[in-house]
Amino acid sequence: MSKLMAFEEPVVKLREKIVELKTIAQEAEVDMSGEIEKLETRLSELEKSVYANIEPWDRVQVARHVGRPTTLDYIERIFDNFIELHGDRTFKDDAAIVGGIASFNGQSVTIIGHQRGKTTKENIRRNFGMPHPEGYRKALRLMKQAEKFNRPIICLIDTKGAYPGKAAEERGQSEAIARNLFEMAGFRVPIISIVIGEGGSGGALALGVANKILMLENSTYSVISPEGAASILWKDASYAKQAAEAMKITALDLKELAIIDGIIPEVAGGAHKDLAAQAIFMKQALELHLSELSSLTADQLIEDRYIKFKNIGQFSE
């Protein structure tokens, strides 16, 4: 059973009322089809209204939903013959990053993504989706392999941020992230990055230097979490809702600012409501953008990436 979001309460209450009315009608053998039909019409209108006008803070909650599909969920449903590859060849394997080779509509691709757990035990093993330096070095190793064999790179972003612990810093967390940014800018194969949940700080950007950056409708992409920003700006994390609105972290905001290239629609209520349908939306978006990028030469791909990031932001004297 999916956890109920606050903004969903009116929808759920009306849905429960319809079920209750149907039960009463059946038990009392009374024809209440007219009343039920009116309520179902109202429910349909209410669902469209609620899900079309979700506030930024509500989208943050949807992006963090415990049942939200993960990288491995999408890999299983979108790609064929996935072979996971492990380790950074320097220190160890980081389970917070998964990656490997797969087939997409008959084409070989390299798929890399953040991976969080759905249970406490799995979250501990995957460090809650917050990679150590070896995770980013594993990702870079797989990207270099993709370039060598001329495979497109697909990255799925879903992390609160890179792990900020002492051990991670001692092993070069900042350098690992910076190295990914530098190397991704020059790869001679198409790169598509999709934010599927939370896209937080440099931990997300380390998989985000792409020709096309897409976001699921209810995902977020930001330099810092709303709670973190509130702690800095207002000295109080309870102002996170106001921070989420001010920071422009939703897909709609970022598309308007030309930071991302497209928004992938979600099923009503969020991707966790219907994984199979959501995977279809993801696949359609990948087909469209891979087809577009396949017509570019290696030099054009690099130039396209350069122009894309150069044009982000506004400058004034």
Sequence and secondary structure as in RCSB ss.txt:
>XXXX:A:sequence
MSKLMAFEEPVVKLREKIVELKTIAQEAEVDMSGEIEKLETRLSELEKSVYANIEPWDRVQVARHVGRPTTLDYI
ERIFDNFIELHGDRTFKDDAAIVGGIASFNGQSVTIIGHQRGKTTKENIRRNFGMPHPEGYRKALRLMKQAEKFN
RPIICLIDTKGAYPGKAAEERGQSEAIARNLFEMAGFRVPIISIVIGEGGSGGALALGVANKILMLENSTYSVIS
PEGAASILWKDASYAKQAAEAMKITALDLKELAIIDGIIPEVAGGAHKDLAAQAIFMKQALELHLSELSSLTADQ
LIEDRYIKFKNIGQFSE
>XXXX:A:secstr
     GGGHHHHHHHHHHHHHHHHHHHHT   HHHHHHHHHHHHHHHHHHHHS  HHHHHHHHT TT   HHHHH
HHH EEEEE    SSS   TTEEEEEEEETTEEEEEEEE   SSHHHHHHTGGG   HHHHHHHHHHHHHHHHTT
  EEEEEEES S   HHHHHTTHHHHHHHHHHHHHT SS EEEEEEEEEEHHHHHTT   SEEEEETT EEESS 
HHHHHHHHTS GGGHHHHHHHHT BHHHHHHTTSSSEEE   TT GGG HHHHHHHHHHHHHHHHHHHTTS HHH
HHHHHHHHHHTSS    
